[in-house]
Amino acid sequence: MSGRNISAGESDVESAAGGDHEAARADLDWCHEAVQGVSRTFALTVDVLEEPMASHICLGYLLCRVADTVEDAGHIPPAAQTELLETYDAVLDPDDDTDIDEFRAAVDEWVPPEAERNADWAVVARSPTIVATFQEFPEDVRAAIVPPVREMVDGMAMFLDRHAEAGGLRIDDRDELEQYCYYAAGTVGTLITNLLTRADVDDDRVQRLYDTAEEFGLLLQLVNVSKDVYDDYTAENNVYIPAEWLAAEGVDQESIVDPENHDSSARVVDRTAEYAHSFLDDAQAYLETMPLKHGNTMAAWSVPYLLAVGTLREIQSRPEDALTETGVKVSRKEVFAVMSAASDAGRDSLADLRETIANKPFHRAMSAGE
């Protein structure tokens, strides 16, 4: 990988001069705009982080998103997906000479024409910009981000290879579901923790963070697995709901969204949501332990946590919606209410906010004076 030499400042690009600075600033601005298009949850997080953490998380997430888009691409044969991810991993390897342009050339035949690209494929198309911008970060920041991203990429390649014959992922049981969620999101918990513990954090606190970081990521991913069943199957040909759980209800993975199976499949969606629920305590402990330094803020991570609580409430109220185009969503009014409350909330408020949101949409609870 190669990039412009910009020393660290408020946002790790502030010290460059002239045209180099302007180009670097423009690239970083594009990366922040790109996150807005690919993930509402991470966009909310980045928006309420301060620098330099906002840019570190933004770029770390986009590095992950490149791989995630390739993994989810149903129009790419599994063998080609695996090869692309292996090339991308080599790009990220600091001891490998593979350049990001090699990955971009290899993926080009699968990238839709510019007029037809969604936000995810726009990120893949601009992967050289993302990598070059990332390379401007200080060495300790890059060292914190690269290993968990590479672990994610390696895990994705392994799962694609494991399920190549099916042409899409088909999770077998709870252990495989948890393994998949670890690679997809538990690694992100490690990435965040690596950034937060680069200096001046006592050993006991570091240990508590690493003991619960994985669970924070697993919670968020399992919520996605529970709510996105219809889109995962119809748009990406992936079934993350375990075959073992579906079989107990007499449902085959290939018929998970069939109308005649909605009642049975909904019980399994509810079971998956309940499994996600089991990670709430550790995820909360992670938030209550994390240091507020390097531009980190409590609101940045309490918002996705509390929205996960609200989403679990909605899933367990109507699990059948996860099996149709209706989908499961937290309302925009509740999102705004949670964001407003989180901006003022401290560590001691999380438990009360969680209890309120678990029982009723937050904006309604507030209007009722609860």
Helices and strands as residue ranges (DSSP letters): H 18-38, H 40-48, H 53-72, H 78-92, H 100-107, G 108-110, G 114-116, H 119-125, H 127-134, H 139-162, G 164-166, H 174-181, I 182-186, H 187-196, H 203-227, H 229-236, H 243-248, G 253-255, G 259-261, H 262-277, H 280-289, H 298-317, G 319-323, H 332-344, G 347-349, H 350-359, H 362-367
